[in-house]
Amino acid sequence: MSSSERPTADNVLNEVDTYGPAYMRIAERLGGYDTTDEDAEALIALLGLRPGTTVVDAGCGFGRYCAALQRRGMEATGIDISPAAIAEARRRSPGPRYIVADLTQPLPDDVGPFDVLVNLYSSFGYGATEAEDLEMLRAFRRLVKPGGTIVMQLSDLERSRYRLRTDEGVVVRETNGVIETLDVDFTTGRLHVRYELDGEVVHSRIRMYEREDLVRMLEQVGFGDIRCYGDFRGAPKRPEDRLVLVGTAVEPPAGDGAEGRA
């Protein structure tokens, strides 16, 4: 790994602004934002949300989903560690309140707790270690009122195995002009993707998990009644689907301090 590809801090896998404007152009070309409004409507129906429900989008990017919820009557707040992403959110998706913050650090006193936390489009798994990922889940729990709801949507290892159709190694594919070079290690769950579009290159590193590990980790930090779906409409999960996890915030278990997946 060259020095230009190294993370800027010991507790993260990527540069803080990795998922800024260049990545947004790539994700848009890949169709990642095409169903935002439909997904927001489906999630509201799935959870039975009412106007005035307070929602925080943890890892909001440029605010596409956060703003979609705001347009449908939710009181939405978007939080992202990336100043570049929040600048884009304020420009492209006005309406919600946007905050630049590391969720594992103390937030302003007037932020949260919320009725609902959403963490979407594989915006989890960026800690340098599994313990860092678990700490992020603890931060999510702190943001949700007791009895409130967490919703996570992400690619689990089952989906990655299905889509890559390989046990290990490098896969190169091109979609709508975007060249993706994917290097996956299913033993550790680590995935490194090199995206290239019109001469711009973005490196993304993420740790993926099995569904069962994610459920256990959520329970460990104080969520219960975890349900697993294949979309925001509550369909059963198929191997090709992103995993949608829905859980309820309960009191954190006593002695919560164990490490993540072994």
Secondary structure, DSSP 8 states (H G I E B T S, - for coil): --GGGS-SSTTBSS-TTTTSHHHHHHHHHTTTTTTHHHHHHHHHHHHT--TT-EEEEET-TTSHHHHHHHHTT-EEEEEES-HHHHHHHHHHS-SSEEEE--TTS---TTS--EEEEEE-SS----BSSHHHHHHHHHHHHHHEEEEEEEEEEE--HHHHHHHH--SEEEEEEEETTEEEEEEEETTTTEEEEEEEETTEEEEEEEE---HHHHHHHHHHHTEEEEEEESSTT-----TTS-EEEEEEE----TT----S--
